[in-house]
Amino acid sequence: MTSSPTLAEARALVDEARALALDLGKAISVAVVDYGGFVVLVERMDGARPMTPSIALAKAYSAAVMQRPTEMLEGWRDSDPVFFAQVGRMGHQPIIATKGGITLKRAGEILGGVGISGGSPDEDQRICEQIVKSAGFELDFAAWAGAKKEAGRG
């Protein structure tokens, strides 16, 4: 049976992301979804741009349903953009390939995803990786089939 991140786990992820964003002087939005990409928690910090909750949700959704961090999807997007664009519109959220979305995986089981929007792509990614790691989720994912080997991922 597949489990999902609990509301308490989602709250802890969001709270840590908010603290890290404040340290950077950024206003971000954070989304946490379950295995199927359905919302567990979405939060927009005061001052975060209006589109950031939707972007964070798309990142979290993509990481959950594609079962890979969104950054790992960039090779697929670049190698087959037409197919990627078609698949990217099929679910209840867009599938996007960019930094800032990480799959929530524990003991090899995909539980959901987390997405962050509001900083630079690298800031979103760093915050995402830090909160996922400190919460005890795994950060190792097999390379996407047919994709070039990703640096640091494999």
LUMDREN-717144 format. One record per atom (N, C-alpha, C): residue number from 1; atom name; residue in three letters; x, y, z. Coordinates in Angstrom, 1 decimal. Layout:
<rs>
R  NUM  CA  Ala  X  Y  Z
...
</rs>
This chain:
<rs>
R  1  N  Met  0.8  -1.2  0.0
R  1  CA  Met  0.0  0.0  0.0
R  1  C  Met  0.9  1.2  0.0
R  2  N  Thr  0.5  2.2  -0.8
R  2  CA  Thr  1.3  3.4  -0.9
R  2  C  Thr  0.8  4.4  0.2
R  3  N  Ser  1.7  5.0  0.9
R  3  CA  Ser  1.3  6.0  1.9
R  3  C  Ser  1.6  7.4  1.3
R  4  N  Ser  1.2  8.4  2.0
R  4  CA  Ser  1.4  9.8  1.5
R  4  C  Ser  2.1  10.5  2.6
R  5  N  Pro  2.7  11.7  2.3
R  5  CA  Pro  3.2  12.5  3.4
R  5  C  Pro  2.0  13.0  4.3
R  6  N  Thr  2.2  12.9  5.6
R  6  CA  Thr  1.1  13.4  6.5
R  6  C  Thr  1.0  14.9  6.5
R  7  N  Leu  -0.1  15.4  7.0
R  7  CA  Leu  -0.2  16.9  7.1
R  7  C  Leu  0.9  17.4  8.0
R  8  N  Ala  1.3  16.7  9.0
R  8  CA  Ala  2.3  17.2  9.9
R  8  C  Ala  3.7  17.2  9.2
R  9  N  Glu  4.0  16.2  8.4
R  9  CA  Glu  5.2  16.2  7.6
R  9  C  Glu  5.2  17.3  6.6
R  10  N  Ala  4.1  17.6  5.9
R  10  CA  Ala  4.0  18.7  5.0
R  10  C  Ala  4.2  20.0  5.7
R  11  N  Arg  3.5  20.2  6.8
R  11  CA  Arg  3.7  21.4  7.6
R  11  C  Arg  5.1  21.6  8.0
R  12  N  Ala  5.9  20.6  8.4
R  12  CA  Ala  7.3  20.7  8.7
R  12  C  Ala  8.1  21.1  7.5
R  13  N  Leu  7.8  20.5  6.4
R  13  CA  Leu  8.6  20.9  5.1
R  13  C  Leu  8.3  22.4  4.8
R  14  N  Val  7.1  22.8  4.9
R  14  CA  Val  6.7  24.2  4.5
R  14  C  Val  7.4  25.1  5.5
R  15  N  Asp  7.3  24.8  6.8
R  15  CA  Asp  7.9  25.7  7.8
R  15  C  Asp  9.4  25.9  7.6
R  16  N  Glu  10.1  24.8  7.3
R  16  CA  Glu  11.5  24.9  7.1
R  16  C  Glu  11.8  25.7  5.9
R  17  N  Ala  11.0  25.4  4.8
R  17  CA  Ala  11.2  26.2  3.5
R  17  C  Ala  11.0  27.7  3.8
R  18  N  Arg  10.0  28.0  4.5
R  18  CA  Arg  9.7  29.4  4.8
R  18  C  Arg  10.9  30.0  5.6
R  19  N  Ala  11.5  29.3  6.6
R  19  CA  Ala  12.6  29.9  7.3
R  19  C  Ala  13.8  30.1  6.4
R  20  N  Leu  14.1  29.1  5.6
R  20  CA  Leu  15.2  29.2  4.6
R  20  C  Leu  15.0  30.4  3.7
R  21  N  Ala  13.8  30.6  3.2
R  21  CA  Ala  13.5  31.7  2.3
R  21  C  Ala  13.7  33.0  3.0
R  22  N  Leu  13.2  33.1  4.2
R  22  CA  Leu  13.4  34.3  5.0
R  22  C  Leu  14.9  34.7  5.1
R  23  N  Asp  15.7  33.7  5.4
R  23  CA  Asp  17.1  33.9  5.5
R  23  C  Asp  17.7  34.4  4.2
R  24  N  Leu  17.1  34.0  3.0
R  24  CA  Leu  17.6  34.5  1.7
R  24  C  Leu  16.9  35.9  1.4
R  25  N  Gly  16.0  36.3  2.2
R  25  CA  Gly  15.2  37.5  1.8
R  25  C  Gly  14.2  37.3  0.7
R  26  N  Lys  13.7  36.1  0.5
R  26  CA  Lys  12.8  35.8  -0.6
R  26  C  Lys  11.4  35.4  0.0
R  27  N  Ala  10.4  35.7  -0.8
R  27  CA  Ala  9.0  35.3  -0.5
R  27  C  Ala  8.7  34.2  -1.5
R  28  N  Ile  8.4  33.0  -1.0
R  28  CA  Ile  8.2  31.9  -1.9
R  28  C  Ile  6.8  31.3  -1.6
R  29  N  Ser  6.5  30.4  -2.5
R  29  CA  Ser  5.3  29.5  -2.2
R  29  C  Ser  5.9  28.0  -2.2
R  30  N  Val  5.2  27.2  -1.4
R  30  CA  Val  5.6  25.8  -1.3
R  30  C  Val  4.4  25.0  -1.4
R  31  N  Ala  4.5  23.9  -2.1
R  31  CA  Ala  3.4  22.9  -2.3
R  31  C  Ala  3.9  21.5  -2.0
R  32  N  Val  3.1  20.8  -1.3
R  32  CA  Val  3.4  19.4  -1.0
R  32  C  Val  2.2  18.6  -1.5
R  33  N  Val  2.4  17.5  -2.2
R  33  CA  Val  1.4  16.7  -2.8
R  33  C  Val  1.6  15.2  -2.4
R  34  N  Asp  0.6  14.4  -2.5
R  34  CA  Asp  0.7  13.0  -2.3
R  34  C  Asp  1.1  12.2  -3.5
R  35  N  Tyr  1.2  10.9  -3.5
R  35  CA  Tyr  1.7  10.1  -4.5
R  35  C  Tyr  1.0  10.3  -5.9
R  36  N  Gly  -0.3  10.6  -5.8
R  36  CA  Gly  -1.1  10.9  -7.0
R  36  C  Gly  -1.1  12.3  -7.5
R  37  N  Gly  -0.3  13.2  -6.8
R  37  CA  Gly  -0.2  14.6  -7.1
R  37  C  Gly  -1.3  15.4  -6.6
R  38  N  Phe  -2.1  14.9  -5.6
R  38  CA  Phe  -3.2  15.7  -5.0
R  38  C  Phe  -2.6  16.5  -3.8
R  39  N  Val  -3.1  17.7  -3.6
R  39  CA  Val  -2.6  18.6  -2.6
R  39  C  Val  -2.7  18.1  -1.2
R  40  N  Val  -1.6  18.2  -0.5
R  40  CA  Val  -1.6  18.0  1.0
R  40  C  Val  -1.6  19.4  1.6
R  41  N  Leu  -0.7  20.3  1.1
R  41  CA  Leu  -0.6  21.6  1.7
R  41  C  Leu  0.0  22.5  0.6
R  42  N  Val  -0.5  23.7  0.5
R  42  CA  Val  0.1  24.8  -0.3
R  42  C  Val  0.1  26.0  0.5
R  43  N  Glu  1.3  26.7  0.5
R  43  CA  Glu  1.3  28.0  1.3
R  43  C  Glu  2.1  29.0  0.5
R  44  N  Arg  1.5  30.2  0.4
R  44  CA  Arg  2.2  31.4  -0.2
R  44  C  Arg  2.6  32.4  0.8
R  45  N  Met  3.8  32.7  0.9
R  45  CA  Met  4.3  33.6  1.9
R  45  C  Met  3.8  35.0  1.6
R  46  N  Asp  3.7  35.9  2.6
R  46  CA  Asp  3.4  37.3  2.3
R  46  C  Asp  4.4  37.8  1.4
R  47  N  Gly  3.9  38.5  0.3
R  47  CA  Gly  4.8  39.1  -0.6
R  47  C  Gly  5.2  38.2  -1.8
R  48  N  Ala  4.9  37.0  -1.8
R  48  CA  Ala  5.2  36.1  -2.9
R  48  C  Ala  4.4  36.5  -4.1
R  49  N  Arg  5.0  36.4  -5.3
R  49  CA  Arg  4.2  36.8  -6.5
R  49  C  Arg  3.0  35.9  -6.7
R  50  N  Pro  2.0  36.4  -7.3
R  50  CA  Pro  0.7  35.7  -7.4
R  50  C  Pro  0.8  34.3  -8.1
R  51  N  Met  1.6  34.1  -9.1
R  51  CA  Met  1.7  32.9  -9.8
R  51  C  Met  2.5  31.8  -9.1
R  52  N  Thr  3.2  32.2  -8.0
R  52  CA  Thr  4.1  31.2  -7.4
R  52  C  Thr  3.4  30.0  -6.8
R  53  N  Pro  2.2  30.1  -6.2
R  53  CA  Pro  1.6  28.9  -5.7
R  53  C  Pro  1.3  27.9  -6.8
R  54  N  Ser  0.8  28.4  -8.0
R  54  CA  Ser  0.5  27.5  -9.1
R  54  C  Ser  1.8  26.8  -9.6
R  55  N  Ile  2.9  27.6  -9.7
R  55  CA  Ile  4.2  27.0  -10.2
R  55  C  Ile  4.7  26.0  -9.2
R  56  N  Ala  4.6  26.3  -7.9
R  56  CA  Ala  5.1  25.3  -6.9
R  56  C  Ala  4.3  24.0  -7.0
R  57  N  Leu  2.9  24.2  -7.2
R  57  CA  Leu  2.1  23.0  -7.2
R  57  C  Leu  2.4  22.2  -8.5
R  58  N  Ala  2.7  22.8  -9.6
R  58  CA  Ala  3.1  22.1  -10.8
R  58  C  Ala  4.4  21.3  -10.6
R  59  N  Lys  5.3  22.0  -9.9
R  59  CA  Lys  6.6  21.3  -9.6
R  59  C  Lys  6.4  20.1  -8.7
R  60  N  Ala  5.6  20.3  -7.7
R  60  CA  Ala  5.4  19.1  -6.7
R  60  C  Ala  4.6  18.0  -7.5
R  61  N  Tyr  3.6  18.4  -8.2
R  61  CA  Tyr  2.9  17.4  -9.0
R  61  C  Tyr  3.8  16.6  -10.0
R  62  N  Ser  4.6  17.3  -10.7
R  62  CA  Ser  5.5  16.7  -11.7
R  62  C  Ser  6.5  15.7  -11.0
R  63  N  Ala  7.0  16.2  -9.8
R  63  CA  Ala  8.0  15.3  -9.1
R  63  C  Ala  7.3  14.0  -8.6
R  64  N  Ala  6.0  14.2  -8.2
R  64  CA  Ala  5.3  13.0  -7.6
R  64  C  Ala  4.9  12.0  -8.7
R  65  N  Val  4.2  12.5  -9.8
R  65  CA  Val  3.7  11.6  -10.8
R  65  C  Val  4.8  11.0  -11.7
R  66  N  Met  5.8  11.8  -11.9
R  66  CA  Met  6.9  11.3  -12.8
R  66  C  Met  8.0  10.6  -12.0
R  67  N  Gln  7.8  10.6  -10.7
R  67  CA  Gln  8.7  9.8  -9.8
R  67  C  Gln  10.2  10.2  -9.9
R  68  N  Arg  10.4  11.4  -10.3
R  68  CA  Arg  11.8  11.9  -10.4
R  68  C  Arg  11.8  13.4  -10.1
R  69  N  Pro  12.8  14.0  -9.5
R  69  CA  Pro  12.9  15.4  -9.3
R  69  C  Pro  12.7  16.1  -10.7
R  70  N  Thr  12.1  17.3  -10.7
R  70  CA  Thr  11.8  17.9  -11.9
R  70  C  Thr  13.0  18.3  -12.7
R  71  N  Glu  14.1  18.6  -12.1
R  71  CA  Glu  15.3  18.9  -12.8
R  71  C  Glu  15.8  17.7  -13.6
R  72  N  Met  15.5  16.5  -13.2
R  72  CA  Met  15.8  15.3  -14.0
R  72  C  Met  15.0  15.1  -15.3
R  73  N  Leu  13.9  15.9  -15.4
R  73  CA  Leu  13.0  15.8  -16.5
R  73  C  Leu  13.5  16.7  -17.7
R  74  N  Glu  14.5  17.5  -17.4
R  74  CA  Glu  15.0  18.5  -18.4
R  74  C  Glu  15.5  17.7  -19.7
R  75  N  Gly  16.2  16.6  -19.5
R  75  CA  Gly  16.8  15.9  -20.6
R  75  C  Gly  15.7  15.3  -21.5
R  76  N  Trp  14.6  14.8  -20.9
R  76  CA  Trp  13.5  14.3  -21.7
R  76  C  Trp  12.8  15.4  -22.4
R  77  N  Arg  12.6  16.6  -21.8
R  77  CA  Arg  12.0  17.7  -22.4
R  77  C  Arg  12.8  18.2  -23.6
R  78  N  Asp  14.1  18.2  -23.4
R  78  CA  Asp  15.0  18.7  -24.5
R  78  C  Asp  15.1  17.7  -25.6
R  79  N  Ser  15.1  16.4  -25.3
R  79  CA  Ser  15.3  15.4  -26.4
R  79  C  Ser  14.0  15.1  -27.2
R  80  N  Asp  12.9  15.3  -26.6
R  80  CA  Asp  11.6  15.0  -27.3
R  80  C  Asp  10.6  16.1  -26.9
R  81  N  Pro  10.8  17.3  -27.3
R  81  CA  Pro  9.9  18.4  -26.8
R  81  C  Pro  8.4  18.3  -27.2
R  82  N  Val  8.1  17.7  -28.4
R  82  CA  Val  6.7  17.6  -28.8
R  82  C  Val  6.0  16.6  -27.9
R  83  N  Phe  6.6  15.4  -27.7
R  83  CA  Phe  6.0  14.4  -26.8
R  83  C  Phe  5.9  14.9  -25.4
R  84  N  Phe  6.9  15.6  -24.9
R  84  CA  Phe  6.9  16.1  -23.6
R  84  C  Phe  5.8  17.1  -23.4
R  85  N  Ala  5.6  18.0  -24.4
R  85  CA  Ala  4.5  19.0  -24.3
R  85  C  Ala  3.2  18.3  -24.3
R  86  N  Gln  3.0  17.2  -25.0
R  86  CA  Gln  1.7  16.5  -25.1
R  86  C  Gln  1.4  15.9  -23.7
R  87  N  Val  2.4  15.1  -23.2
R  87  CA  Val  2.3  14.5  -21.9
R  87  C  Val  2.1  15.5  -20.8
R  88  N  Gly  2.8  16.6  -20.9
R  88  CA  Gly  2.7  17.6  -19.9
R  88  C  Gly  1.4  18.3  -19.7
R  89  N  Arg  0.4  18.0  -20.6
R  89  CA  Arg  -0.9  18.6  -20.5
R  89  C  Arg  -1.9  17.5  -20.1
R  90  N  Met  -1.5  16.3  -19.9
R  90  CA  Met  -2.5  15.2  -19.7
R  90  C  Met  -3.0  15.1  -18.3
R  91  N  Gly  -2.3  15.5  -17.2
R  91  CA  Gly  -2.8  15.3  -15.9
R  91  C  Gly  -3.6  16.4  -15.4
R  92  N  His  -3.9  16.5  -14.1
R  92  CA  His  -4.7  17.5  -13.5
R  92  C  His  -3.8  18.8  -13.2
R  93  N  Gln  -2.5  18.7  -13.4
R  93  CA  Gln  -1.6  19.8  -13.3
R  93  C  Gln  -0.6  19.7  -14.4
R  94  N  Pro  0.0  20.7  -14.9
R  94  CA  Pro  1.0  20.6  -15.9
R  94  C  Pro  2.3  19.9  -15.4
R  95  N  Ile  2.9  19.1  -16.3
R  95  CA  Ile  4.2  18.5  -15.9
R  95  C  Ile  5.3  19.5  -16.5
R  96  N  Ile  6.2  19.9  -15.6
R  96  CA  Ile  7.2  20.8  -16.0
R  96  C  Ile  8.6  20.2  -15.6
R  97  N  Ala  9.6  20.7  -16.4
R  97  CA  Ala  11.0  20.3  -16.2
R  97  C  Ala  11.8  21.5  -15.9
R  98  N  Thr  12.1  21.6  -14.6
R  98  CA  Thr  12.9  22.8  -14.1
R  98  C  Thr  13.3  22.5  -12.7
R  99  N  Lys  14.1  23.3  -12.2
R  99  CA  Lys  14.6  23.1  -10.8
R  99  C  Lys  13.5  23.5  -9.8
R  100  N  Gly  13.5  22.9  -8.6
R  100  CA  Gly  12.6  23.3  -7.6
R  100  C  Gly  11.5  22.3  -7.3
R  101  N  Gly  11.5  21.1  -7.8
R  101  CA  Gly  10.5  20.1  -7.5
R  101  C  Gly  11.2  18.8  -7.2
R  102  N  Ile  11.0  18.2  -6.0
R  102  CA  Ile  11.6  17.0  -5.6
R  102  C  Ile  10.6  15.9  -5.2
R  103  N  Thr  10.8  14.7  -5.6
R  103  CA  Thr  10.0  13.6  -5.3
R  103  C  Thr  10.3  13.2  -3.8
R  104  N  Leu  9.2  13.0  -3.1
R  104  CA  Leu  9.3  12.5  -1.7
R  104  C  Leu  9.4  11.0  -1.7
R  105  N  Lys  10.5  10.5  -1.3
R  105  CA  Lys  10.7  9.0  -1.4
R  105  C  Lys  11.4  8.6  0.0
R  106  N  Arg  10.8  7.5  0.5
R  106  CA  Arg  11.4  7.0  1.8
R  106  C  Arg  11.4  5.5  1.7
R  107  N  Ala  12.5  4.8  2.0
R  107  CA  Ala  12.7  3.4  1.9
R  107  C  Ala  12.3  2.9  0.5
R  108  N  Gly  12.6  3.7  -0.5
R  108  CA  Gly  12.4  3.3  -1.9
R  108  C  Gly  11.0  3.5  -2.4
R  109  N  Glu  10.1  3.9  -1.5
R  109  CA  Glu  8.7  4.1  -1.8
R  109  C  Glu  8.4  5.6  -2.1
R  110  N  Ile  7.7  5.9  -3.3
R  110  CA  Ile  7.4  7.2  -3.7
R  110  C  Ile  6.1  7.6  -2.9
R  111  N  Leu  6.2  8.7  -2.1
R  111  CA  Leu  5.1  9.2  -1.2
R  111  C  Leu  4.5  10.4  -1.8
R  112  N  Gly  5.2  11.2  -2.6
R  112  CA  Gly  4.6  12.4  -3.1
R  112  C  Gly  5.7  13.3  -3.7
R  113  N  Gly  5.4  14.6  -3.6
R  113  CA  Gly  6.4  15.6  -4.1
R  113  C  Gly  6.3  16.9  -3.4
R  114  N  Val  7.3  17.7  -3.5
R  114  CA  Val  7.4  19.0  -2.9
R  114  C  Val  7.9  20.0  -4.0
R  115  N  Gly  7.3  21.1  -4.1
R  115  CA  Gly  7.7  22.1  -5.1
R  115  C  Gly  7.8  23.5  -4.5
R  116  N  Ile  8.8  24.3  -4.9
R  116  CA  Ile  9.0  25.6  -4.4
R  116  C  Ile  9.2  26.6  -5.6
R  117  N  Ser  8.6  27.7  -5.4
R  117  CA  Ser  8.7  28.8  -6.5
R  117  C  Ser  8.7  30.1  -5.8
R  118  N  Gly  9.6  31.0  -6.3
R  118  CA  Gly  9.7  32.4  -5.8
R  118  C  Gly  11.1  32.9  -5.7
R  119  N  Gly  12.0  32.0  -5.7
R  119  CA  Gly  13.4  32.4  -5.7
R  119  C  Gly  13.9  32.2  -7.1
R  120  N  Ser  15.2  32.2  -7.3
R  120  CA  Ser  15.8  31.8  -8.6
R  120  C  Ser  15.7  30.3  -8.7
R  121  N  Pro  15.9  29.8  -9.9
R  121  CA  Pro  15.8  28.3  -10.0
R  121  C  Pro  16.8  27.6  -9.1
R  122  N  Asp  18.0  28.1  -8.9
R  122  CA  Asp  19.0  27.5  -8.0
R  122  C  Asp  18.5  27.7  -6.6
R  123  N  Glu  18.0  28.8  -6.2
R  123  CA  Glu  17.5  29.0  -4.8
R  123  C  Glu  16.3  28.0  -4.5
R  124  N  Asp  15.4  27.9  -5.4
R  124  CA  Asp  14.3  27.0  -5.2
R  124  C  Asp  14.8  25.6  -5.1
R  125  N  Gln  15.8  25.2  -5.9
R  125  CA  Gln  16.3  23.8  -5.8
R  125  C  Gln  17.1  23.6  -4.5
R  126  N  Arg  17.9  24.6  -4.1
R  126  CA  Arg  18.6  24.4  -2.8
R  126  C  Arg  17.7  24.3  -1.6
R  127  N  Ile  16.7  25.1  -1.6
R  127  CA  Ile  15.7  25.0  -0.5
R  127  C  Ile  15.0  23.7  -0.5
R  128  N  Cys  14.6  23.3  -1.7
R  128  CA  Cys  13.9  22.0  -1.8
R  128  C  Cys  14.8  20.8  -1.3
R  129  N  Glu  16.0  20.8  -1.8
R  129  CA  Glu  16.9  19.7  -1.4
R  129  C  Glu  17.2  19.7  0.1
R  130  N  Gln  17.3  20.9  0.6
R  130  CA  Gln  17.6  21.0  2.1
R  130  C  Gln  16.5  20.5  2.9
R  131  N  Ile  15.3  20.9  2.6
R  131  CA  Ile  14.1  20.5  3.4
R  131  C  Ile  13.8  19.0  3.3
R  132  N  Val  14.0  18.5  2.1
R  132  CA  Val  13.7  17.0  1.8
R  132  C  Val  14.8  16.2  2.6
R  133  N  Lys  16.0  16.6  2.5
R  133  CA  Lys  17.1  15.9  3.2
R  133  C  Lys  16.9  15.9  4.7
R  134  N  Ser  16.6  17.1  5.2
R  134  CA  Ser  16.5  17.2  6.7
R  134  C  Ser  15.3  16.5  7.2
R  135  N  Ala  14.3  16.3  6.4
R  135  CA  Ala  13.1  15.5  6.8
R  135  C  Ala  13.3  14.0  6.7
R  136  N  Gly  14.4  13.6  6.2
R  136  CA  Gly  14.7  12.2  6.1
R  136  C  Gly  14.3  11.5  4.9
R  137  N  Phe  13.9  12.2  3.8
R  137  CA  Phe  13.5  11.6  2.6
R  137  C  Phe  14.8  11.4  1.8
R  138  N  Glu  14.7  10.5  0.8
R  138  CA  Glu  15.9  10.1  0.0
R  138  C  Glu  16.0  11.1  -1.2
R  139  N  Leu  17.3  11.3  -1.6
R  139  CA  Leu  17.6  12.2  -2.7
R  139  C  Leu  18.3  11.5  -3.9
R  140  N  Asp  18.3  10.2  -3.8
R  140  CA  Asp  18.9  9.4  -4.9
R  140  C  Asp  17.8  8.8  -5.8
R  141  N  Phe  18.0  9.1  -7.1
R  141  CA  Phe  17.0  8.6  -8.1
R  141  C  Phe  17.7  8.0  -9.3
R  142  N  Ala  17.2  6.9  -9.8
R  142  CA  Ala  17.8  6.4  -11.0
R  142  C  Ala  17.7  7.3  -12.2
R  143  N  Ala  18.6  7.3  -13.1
R  143  CA  Ala  18.5  8.2  -14.3
R  143  C  Ala  17.3  7.8  -15.0
R  144  N  Trp  16.7  8.8  -15.7
R  144  CA  Trp  15.5  8.7  -16.5
R  144  C  Trp  15.9  7.8  -17.7
R  145  N  Ala  15.1  6.8  -18.0
R  145  CA  Ala  15.4  5.9  -19.1
R  145  C  Ala  15.6  6.7  -20.4
R  146  N  Gly  16.8  6.4  -21.0
R  146  CA  Gly  17.1  7.1  -22.3
R  146  C  Gly  17.7  8.5  -22.1
R  147  N  Ala  17.7  9.0  -20.9
R  147  CA  Ala  18.3  10.3  -20.7
R  147  C  Ala  19.8  10.2  -20.5
R  148  N  Lys  20.5  11.3  -20.7
R  148  CA  Lys  21.9  11.4  -20.4
R  148  C  Lys  22.1  11.3  -18.9
R  149  N  Lys  23.1  10.7  -18.5
R  149  CA  Lys  23.4  10.6  -17.0
R  149  C  Lys  23.5  12.1  -16.4
R  150  N  Glu  22.7  12.3  -15.4
R  150  CA  Glu  22.6  13.6  -14.7
R  150  C  Glu  23.8  13.6  -13.7
R  151  N  Ala  24.4  14.8  -13.7
R  151  CA  Ala  25.5  15.0  -12.7
R  151  C  Ala  24.9  14.9  -11.3
R  152  N  Gly  25.5  14.1  -10.4
R  152  CA  Gly  25.1  13.9  -9.0
R  152  C  Gly  23.9  13.1  -8.9
R  153  N  Arg  23.3  12.6  -9.9
R  153  CA  Arg  22.1  11.8  -9.8
R  153  C  Arg  22.3  10.5  -10.5
R  154  N  Gly  22.0  9.4  -10.0
R  154  CA  Gly  22.2  8.2  -10.8
R  154  C  Gly  21.8  7.0  -10.0
</rs>
